[in-house]
Amino acid sequence: MTTQTTRFLFAALVALFSTLANARGDAAATIGKARAYLGQDAALNAVKSVHFTGVMSTIEDQAEGAKPVDYVIEIIFQRPYQQRIVATSDKRVEVTALDTYDAWRRVQDPKDPSRWRVDLLSKDQIKMLRANTWENLAFYRGLEGNGGQVDDLGSINVNGVDCQKLAFRHEPGIVFLRYFDKATGRLVLTETGSGSTIREEGEIMAGGIRFPKKVITTTKQADGKERSVTVNFDKVTLNEAFADSLFAVPTFTPNSSSAPAAPPAQAVTVPAAK
């Protein structure tokens, strides 16, 4: 496994200041329509955690050349700022986690537990994970209360769909540009500050809320070529209560010959609001 591959996977998994008052009003109206498309406010506001499972497919550089690779993937977001992503293939298990202001990544050979590495993530990576967690739990509303800003950037046509373009600015360098169908409020396209594009297809209903069935993230590589990661979700579960230990930085002995054990998931299902 190369450092480039690990960085690409992290970027994929993972894959927003002032305007006039009337532009803010337009943004609020667009956000209201977008939320209504997803579900009722009561259901959206009641979400404390989201748990996705599915399969992630991508292309990776290997000794014999670029090859398609599938990962079994599990993604957890929990309020206020906890996130855990586990991607498992026959060649490696990669875990990326956020615990408020701490974040880490562990890569392990599933066939040889002695081959592993744990890295603490940088301040900028932590900021991105926090923004990503907010984006997946807030359903577009309330960024101003977290020190961010939403700007209305006007109308634009995206593949024949008349859209309203909003910039969700978490802080300089962390921006999500979202294009919403004016007629329905459906999210048509997302662009990130790093230049990635994200498209959603299909739907899964959970707790009265619409979630995407498929998410396609396309990122431009250093050589100018584009590479895509496609995640097909098979299940979305709301409002499980996950133990803090699941997100905490793993403890390990520096000279240990075995990988640090991942803390077991402890979940208690709480019915989502209807």
ABEGO torsion letter per residue (X at the ends): XBAAAAAAAAAAAAXXXBBBAAAAAAAAAAAAAAAAAAEBAAAAAABABBBBBEBBBBBBBBAAEBBBBBBBBBBBBBOABBBBBBBBBAABBBBBBBBGABBBBBBBBAABAABBBBBBBBAAAAAAAAAAAAAAAAGGBGAAAAGBBBBBAEBBBBGGBBBBBBBBBABBGBBBBBBBBAAAGBBABBBBAAGBBBBBBEBBBBGGBBBBABBBBBBBBAAGBBBBBBBBBABBBBGBBBBAAAABBBBBBAABABBBBBBBBBBBBBBBBX
